[in-house]
Amino acid sequence: MTTKKHRVLPGFGLSLGYSLVYLSLLVLIPLGGLIARSAQMSLAEFWAIATAERALAAYRVTFGCALLAAIVNAFFGLLVAWVLVRYDFWGKRFVDAFVDLPFALPTAVAGITLTTLYAANGWIGQYVEGVLGYKVAFAPPGIVVALIFIGIPFVVRTVQPVIEDIEPEVEEAAASLGATRAQTFVKVLLPTLFPALLTGFALSFSRAVGEYGSVIFIAGNMPMVSEITPLLIISKLEQYDVAGATVLAVVMLVISFVLLLGINLLQWWAANRHSGRHVDAGVQA
Amino acid sequence: MSAVRRVNSESRPVRWALLTLAFLFLFLFLGLPLLAVFAEALRQGFGPYAAALAEPDTLAAIRLTVVVALLVLPLNLVFGVAAAWAIAKFDFRGKSLLTTLIDLPFAVSPVVAGLLFILIFGRQGWFGPWLAEHDIKIIFALPGMIIATMFITVPYIARELIPLMQAQGKDEEEAAVSLGASGWQMFRRVSLPNIKWGLLYGVILANARAMGEFGAVSVVSGHVRGETNTLPLHVEILYNEYNSVGAFAAASVLGLLALVTLLAKTVVEWRMARETAMLNAELPPEKTDK
């Protein structure tokens, strides 16, 4: 830190002021409005709506499916990131760019396409449902499939740069000390990758919890069985039950904030662990 | 035992197994869906596909989608640059709070985002009675869809620019100002060329999201065909009417948008990497001319 000096660059007041006004109007006041609306209710009313049987079932479906999808994504995301960084193969750049498809493809398109693929007569569904007798589309497993699609890039993109940064000496040291490849992976590489992997998992989970577009087509949307919380909010709105929708939205919002806080802490943790090896180039004496 | 030769890699069979597994996963979950979009759209041949695309309602939906994106992007672009300028070039209290605030829309479910604006502008909302009195429609009309899309895409451009501008520091701008450049000159001649690729990258991502947004827009749209239906909403309507070719034809337009997005994004990434590499190559021998 240098001593406090006069600001040379112009535009501080303008840019900060504009950003604050914009964010307040677009984000802060609307979110405040949601909280204010729910505060008009008594606690007992709020609690009754938030813990109604159908709402509880919706939370179970939402969080259960999101958790399963995030676990699958953590595993395959790590695998894909590893393969992309460590192995050479033809078309690697193409595959690397392609991983971001779920970021670029609108969720409604993903929704109708996955439904068509996994329906009983679809390309995949005819084998999974027709031969194995396992129903995917129009049932909870379909939700998991959609959420895997939505969440995979989050894990790959968080883990990939960390794998790139691993210095070969670390693995060489482990190997020269007699560790097998598997031991090196579990004892040396995995702990290094763990904060990033956990962050990717949390990002994928957090996105999955709020996801709507891709899920509603494939879910079947049966109350108590395959109805996700965002859909329940919409069906309450369609019945002009704004209060009910507000309560569920507050519940989801609180959970999202807790997740966001957790993700920020994780990233801070990961960054601190990281800076132990790479001295920050920006810090000058 | 090949462990001595290549301590830093897996044995050959393991590598093959991992590669195969990764490819299988990517093919099943990403490749096949993308193929299916176009296969379903062309299922009855090219004629019905073209006819479905030429439907007036589909064309209107495409037009509306473009209009929404064209209105939303400039607003979020100006915000992104302003926020990144304040955060990256100055020190002030509450900076990390502001950064978190910018990220907030990422954490909010799109459906909840839509609901927020219903609570403000809807019939039972804060401004509902006043708006009804003055016959202004925001919810179930274009303004609501624009506001909801703005909310969803707020973070994209700012998030790209903040780390980029932080990494670039403020030496160049300070030099420009001390040499007598006005604020606008400094921004146009020094800052903008430095951030142009990052800016473009943010715009590409924000555009993909703005054009593809479904949940938030679905809550505030009136779902009137040909009027308040963006392309993703139109896909839903056609699909629910069992008009498979129509739905997938509309979806294929969005699929093309996704492919163009990925391509543009990759090109910009390469350009950015090349410029960083060139910059790093220039830097080390101390640039102390003058």
Chai-1 contact restraints between the chains, C-beta under 6 A:
chainA,res_idxA,chainB,res_idxB,connection_type,confidence,min_distance_angstrom,max_distance_angstrom,comment,restraint_id
A,V8,B,E174,contact,1.0,0.0,6.0,A-B,restraint_1
A,V8,B,V177,contact,1.0,0.0,6.0,A-B,restraint_2
A,L9,B,K89,contact,1.0,0.0,6.0,A-B,restraint_3
A,L9,B,K170,contact,1.0,0.0,6.0,A-B,restraint_4
A,L9,B,E173,contact,1.0,0.0,6.0,A-B,restraint_5
A,P10,B,G183,contact,1.0,0.0,6.0,A-B,restraint_6
A,G11,B,G183,contact,1.0,0.0,6.0,A-B,restraint_7
A,F12,B,F90,contact,1.0,0.0,6.0,A-B,restraint_8
A,S15,B,A82,contact,1.0,0.0,6.0,A-B,restraint_9
A,S15,B,W85,contact,1.0,0.0,6.0,A-B,restraint_10
A,S15,B,A86,contact,1.0,0.0,6.0,A-B,restraint_11
A,L16,B,A86,contact,1.0,0.0,6.0,A-B,restraint_12
A,Y18,B,A82,contact,1.0,0.0,6.0,A-B,restraint_13
A,S19,B,A82,contact,1.0,0.0,6.0,A-B,restraint_14
A,S19,B,A83,contact,1.0,0.0,6.0,A-B,restraint_15
A,S19,B,A86,contact,1.0,0.0,6.0,A-B,restraint_16
A,Y22,B,F79,contact,1.0,0.0,6.0,A-B,restraint_17
A,L23,B,L101,contact,1.0,0.0,6.0,A-B,restraint_18
A,L26,B,M150,contact,1.0,0.0,6.0,A-B,restraint_19
A,L26,B,F151,contact,1.0,0.0,6.0,A-B,restraint_20
A,V27,B,L104,contact,1.0,0.0,6.0,A-B,restraint_21
A,P30,B,L116,contact,1.0,0.0,6.0,A-B,restraint_22
A,G33,B,L119,contact,1.0,0.0,6.0,A-B,restraint_23
A,G33,B,I120,contact,1.0,0.0,6.0,A-B,restraint_24
A,L34,B,L116,contact,1.0,0.0,6.0,A-B,restraint_25
A,L34,B,L119,contact,1.0,0.0,6.0,A-B,restraint_26
A,R37,B,L119,contact,1.0,0.0,6.0,A-B,restraint_27
A,F76,B,F25,contact,1.0,0.0,6.0,A-B,restraint_28
A,L79,B,A22,contact,1.0,0.0,6.0,A-B,restraint_29
A,V80,B,A22,contact,1.0,0.0,6.0,A-B,restraint_30
A,V83,B,L18,contact,1.0,0.0,6.0,A-B,restraint_31
A,V83,B,L19,contact,1.0,0.0,6.0,A-B,restraint_32
A,V83,B,A22,contact,1.0,0.0,6.0,A-B,restraint_33
A,Y87,B,L19,contact,1.0,0.0,6.0,A-B,restraint_34
A,A97,B,L262,contact,1.0,0.0,6.0,A-B,restraint_35
A,A97,B,T266,contact,1.0,0.0,6.0,A-B,restraint_36
A,L101,B,L30,contact,1.0,0.0,6.0,A-B,restraint_37
A,A104,B,A208,contact,1.0,0.0,6.0,A-B,restraint_38
A,A104,B,A258,contact,1.0,0.0,6.0,A-B,restraint_39
A,A104,B,T261,contact,1.0,0.0,6.0,A-B,restraint_40
A,A104,B,L262,contact,1.0,0.0,6.0,A-B,restraint_41
A,L105,B,A258,contact,1.0,0.0,6.0,A-B,restraint_42
A,P106,B,G212,contact,1.0,0.0,6.0,A-B,restraint_43
A,P106,B,P232,contact,1.0,0.0,6.0,A-B,restraint_44
A,P106,B,L254,contact,1.0,0.0,6.0,A-B,restraint_45
A,T107,B,F214,contact,1.0,0.0,6.0,A-B,restraint_46
A,A108,B,F214,contact,1.0,0.0,6.0,A-B,restraint_47
A,A108,B,P232,contact,1.0,0.0,6.0,A-B,restraint_48
A,A108,B,V235,contact,1.0,0.0,6.0,A-B,restraint_49
A,A108,B,E236,contact,1.0,0.0,6.0,A-B,restraint_50
A,V109,B,A251,contact,1.0,0.0,6.0,A-B,restraint_51
A,V109,B,L254,contact,1.0,0.0,6.0,A-B,restraint_52
A,I112,B,Y239,contact,1.0,0.0,6.0,A-B,restraint_53
A,I112,B,A247,contact,1.0,0.0,6.0,A-B,restraint_54
A,T113,B,P33,contact,1.0,0.0,6.0,A-B,restraint_55
A,T113,B,A36,contact,1.0,0.0,6.0,A-B,restraint_56
A,T113,B,V37,contact,1.0,0.0,6.0,A-B,restraint_57
A,L114,B,P33,contact,1.0,0.0,6.0,A-B,restraint_58
A,T116,B,E40,contact,1.0,0.0,6.0,A-B,restraint_59
A,L117,B,A36,contact,1.0,0.0,6.0,A-B,restraint_60
A,I148,B,F29,contact,1.0,0.0,6.0,A-B,restraint_61
A,F149,B,F29,contact,1.0,0.0,6.0,A-B,restraint_62
A,P168,B,N8,contact,1.0,0.0,6.0,A-B,restraint_63
A,E171,B,N8,contact,1.0,0.0,6.0,A-B,restraint_64
A,E172,B,V7,contact,1.0,0.0,6.0,A-B,restraint_65
A,A175,B,V7,contact,1.0,0.0,6.0,A-B,restraint_66
A,R181,B,E10,contact,1.0,0.0,6.0,A-B,restraint_67
A,G210,B,S109,contact,1.0,0.0,6.0,A-B,restraint_68
A,Y212,B,P110,contact,1.0,0.0,6.0,A-B,restraint_69
A,Y212,B,V111,contact,1.0,0.0,6.0,A-B,restraint_70
A,Y212,B,G215,contact,1.0,0.0,6.0,A-B,restraint_71
A,G213,B,F214,contact,1.0,0.0,6.0,A-B,restraint_72
A,G213,B,G215,contact,1.0,0.0,6.0,A-B,restraint_73
A,P230,B,S109,contact,1.0,0.0,6.0,A-B,restraint_74
A,P230,B,V111,contact,1.0,0.0,6.0,A-B,restraint_75
A,I233,B,V111,contact,1.0,0.0,6.0,A-B,restraint_76
A,V242,B,Q124,contact,1.0,0.0,6.0,A-B,restraint_77
A,A245,B,L115,contact,1.0,0.0,6.0,A-B,restraint_78
A,A249,B,V112,contact,1.0,0.0,6.0,A-B,restraint_79
A,A249,B,L115,contact,1.0,0.0,6.0,A-B,restraint_80
A,M252,B,S109,contact,1.0,0.0,6.0,A-B,restraint_81
A,M252,B,V112,contact,1.0,0.0,6.0,A-B,restraint_82
A,S256,B,A107,contact,1.0,0.0,6.0,A-B,restraint_83
A,S256,B,V108,contact,1.0,0.0,6.0,A-B,restraint_84
A,L260,B,A107,contact,1.0,0.0,6.0,A-B,restraint_85
